[in-house]
Amino acid sequence: RAMAGSPGLKPLVAVGQVTSTPDKELNFAACAGLVREAAGRGACLVFLPEGFDYIGSDTAQTLSLAEGLDGDLMGRYAKLARDCGVWLSLGGFHERGRDWPTTQRIYNCHALLDPAGESPQPCPTDRGSPVDIPPPNLHLLSSGHLVAAYRKTHLCDVELEGRVTMKESSFTNPGTEILAPVSTPAGKLGLSICYDLRFPEISLALRRAGAEILTYPSAFTVPTGSAHWEVLLRARAIESQCYVVAAAQTGKNHERRTSYGHSLVVDPWGAVVAQCREGPGLCYAEIDLDYLHRVRREIPVHGHRRPDLYGTVAAAGLAPAP
């Protein structure tokens, strides 16, 4: 690998697009293949969508397939992150929490994995070099590997007459907190999931707390995605002046569900700078934090807000960034 700080190269992120099914083994094989491909291209952070682990065909199956964060599947992803030397944003893991025995309900969890349990290092800058393979990790998900676990706070209960009916709250517990942005090799990452995208308050709270990249791993339906997906993602980027990264499910997940796809990256000006084609695959984007700070200097909306008129959008427990 080239020395960090080589001129002209910026952190590279990879955004995955998959078609998850109820088959967890096939889903892992597909996702692992994308992670290895992205690592080989020099990405330092790989984003996978909501339901990367599986999408069940009904509520009973969804609940039966769920695992804890200390289970086998997350352990395999921790080993994958270490072997490939990349951070993993795993958005929308079906988590059996500690309250599973009493509630029989799960959490929709966005897990962030650090490959080495160390402080963030700059991305590798020689994108043509092979991936270094560290020794096997014998303590998967030990301290430092699971950097953050955000539980989805806005649950998707919608009914489009004759088209889409979803009631996530019927089997999922809502999360109780917004997490502080996490320092990664690509920038400070704010964690959200899918339906959270419709609530600008969470993006503004994360921006106030120092976020530079907002991420919305998703599984939008075709009717809602074709109408709202791109415009909402661009709006969140423009109003927060952050990069927005959105990994997505695509295609037919099972007999009763088809997902919209269109994984993409939006820059702080609101331009779509990367987008996946139809079907499973990857798109890539460089994260240019110098450009982000230039946008914020030129249109300093954060400093122009009028809390005296309409209050401050902030999350409990999140301190504002300096």
N, C-alpha and C positions, 0 to 999 in steps of 0.2 A: 504494500500500500504506500501511496505517496505521503509525504509529511503533511499533517494538518496545516491549513493556512495557505495552501498553494493558491497563487493568484488566479482569480476568475472563476473558481469553482465554489459553489454554495451547497449547503445541505440538500440532499436529494431524498424526497419521500416517495413512497410507492402506495398506490391506492388500489385495493383489490375489489374485484367484482365476481361474485360466485352465485351458483344456483344450489342452495342448500336443500336437502331433502330430509326425510326422517332417518336416513342411513348415516349414522355418526362416523363410521369408518371411512366411507366414501368422501364425506365432507372433509374430514381431516386430511385425507390424501390430496384432495384438490387444493385446500388452503395451504398445506405444507409445500406443495409444488410451487405455488405463487410466491410464498415467502422465500424459498430457495432461489427462485428466478430473480426476485427483487434484490436479494443480497448479492447475487452475482453481478448485478448492474451497478452496485455501489450504494444502494439505498441504506440509510441508517435507521429509518422508521417505516414500518409497514402497517397499513391500516386495513382491517378486515371488517365486514359489515355486521349489522345486527343479525342474529341468528346464524352466525358463521359455524356454530357447533351443530345445529340442526334446525329444521322447521317442521314441527309435528303436524300431522294431518287432522288432529282434533285435540281438544283440551286434555283428555285422559292421556294420550300419547305424549303430549308436551310435558306434562307433569312427571310421567313415568321415566322419561329420558334425562331429566335434569340431574345435575351433580353439584357438589360443593366446590368452592374454590380450591379446596385441598384434595380434590379428586383426581382420578387418572388423567382425564382429558386436559385439564389445565396444567398438570405436571408435564404432559407431552409437549404442550405449547411452550412451557418454560424451557425445556430442553432444546426445542427447535430454535427459540430465540438465542440461547447460548451457543448452540452449534453454528448458527448462521451469523452471529455477532450483530444482530439487529434488535431494536426495540419493537415491540408489538403492541398495537392498539387493537384490542379484541372487544368490539362493541356489540353488546346484546347477547351476553352469555346467560343461559338459563340457569340461574343459581339457586340451589337449595341452601338457604341460610340456616343459622342456628335455630330459628323458630320453626323450621319445617315440621318437626314432629308434632307441634301443637296447632300450626295454621294450615298445613298441607297446601301452602301457597309458595310461589317462588318469587325471586327478584330478577329483573332485567338488568344485568350488570355489565358495565363497561370496564374491563380490566386492562391495566397498562403494565406491561412486563419490561423490565430492564434486563438485557442479556447477561450482565455480569455482576449485578448487585453492586455497582460502583457509581460514582458520580458521573454525570453525563460528559461524554467526550465528543469532540467534533466528529462529524461524519468522515469516513474514508473518502479521500479525494481522487484516488486513482481508480476510475470506474471501469477500467479494463482488467484489473487484477483479480485473481481468484479470491474467494472468501477464505479467510483464515479460520480453521476449525479448532476451537479450544478443546481441552480435555473434557470428558463427559462430566456433567454436573450431577453429583451424587445427592445433593440436597435441594431438590426442586422446590421452588416457591419458598425457600428459606428467606430470611430477612434481606430485603433489597431487591428480590426478583419481582414480587408483586408490589409495584410502586404505588398503585392507586386502584381503588375499586369504587366506581360511581354507580349507584343504583338509580335507575330511571325514575324521575320525580313526576313527570306528566304521563299518565297512562292513556293509551289510545282507545277511547270508547267512541266510536263513530258509526253512523248508519246512513249510508247513501241508498235511498230507496231503490230496490231492484238491482243494485250493483255491488255494494260492499257493506258488510256488517262485521264490526270488530268490537269486542268488549274485553280488553286486556285486564281490566280491574277485576274480572270474575275469577281470575286464578293467579294474579300477580299483586304483590305488595308494593306500594309506592315507596321510593326512597325518601329519606328524611333530611338530606342535606346536599348542597352544592359544594363540590370540592375545590380547593384552591388550585390554580394552574400549576402544572408540574413542569419543572425544567427538564428538557430533553435535548439531545444533540441538534435538533432542528429549531428549537425555540420553546417558549412557555406554552404548554398545551392545556386547553380547557376542555373538559370532558362533558359530553351530552350524548343523547341517544334519540334518533328518529323523531318522534312526535314532539320532543323538546324544541325542535326547530321552529315550531309555530309560536313560540313564546319568546319574544325579543328580550324580555326581562332577564332571562338566564344568560344570554350572550352579553348583555350590557353589564351585568354583575361580574361576569368573568373578565371582561375587558377592564373594568375598574380595578379588579384584583391583579391585573398585570398580564392577562393572556395575550399571546401573539398569534396563536393558531387555535381556532375553534374546530371541533370535530363532531360530526353528526353521522355515525354509522347507522344505516337505515335499511328498512325493507318496505319501501313505499309501494302501494298498489298502483296499478296502471291508471285508473281514473284520477286518483289524487296526484300521482307523480306527473302525469302529462299536463295537468293544470297548474301545479304549485311548486314542484321540486326545484327547478332552477331559479325561479324568481325569488323564492324564500331564501335559498342559499346565498344568492347574490345580495339580497337585502341585508342578511346578517353580516356579510363581509363589509358592506358599505357603511352600515351604521356603527359597527364596532371598529372598523379599520384594522381588521385582522385577516389573516389567511383563513379560509374555511375549507376543510377537507371532509368529503362525504363519500365513504365507501357504501356500496349498495348491493342488495340482492337483485338478481335479474332472472327472467324466464320462469318456467313452470316448476314450482317447488313441490307441488303435489296436485291431485286431481281438482282441488277446489281453490288453488291459489296460484296466481301469476304475479311476479314482481316487476317493477318498472325499470330498474337498472339505472344507467346514466351516472355511474360514479364520476365524481369530478372534484376539481380544486379551483377555488376562486381566490384571486389576489385581493389585497386591501383596497384596491380601486374599484373592485366589483367585476373585473374581467375574468372569464373562464379561461384558465391557463392550461388545463389538462382535463380530458374526459375519455372514459372508456367507450369502446364501440359496443355493438350488440354481443351478448354472450359473455361467458367468464373470461377474465383477463386482468390486466394491470394498466394503469396509466401512471405517469411520473411527473413530478414538478419539483423545481428548485425553490427553496424558501429563502427569499432575499430580505433579511431583516433591515438592511440599510434602506431598501425601497419602502418597507413598511413605515419606518420612522420618518422618511421624507414625506410620505402621504399624510402622516399625522401632524407634521410641522406645517405643511402647506394649507391644510384645512383642519385646524385644531378644534374640532367639535367637542372633544372631551372637556376642554377648558371653557367652552362656551355654554355649557349646560346651566340651567337656572333652577337649582334645587329650591330656591326661595319661592318659586312659583308652583313646581310640580313634584317636589321631593327628590330623593336620590334613590336610584335603583341599585340596591346592594343586597348581598346575601348574608344571612346570619353567620357569623364566625369568619367571614372573609375580610381581611384588612385591605384597604386600598393600596395600590402600588405607589411607590414614591414618585 
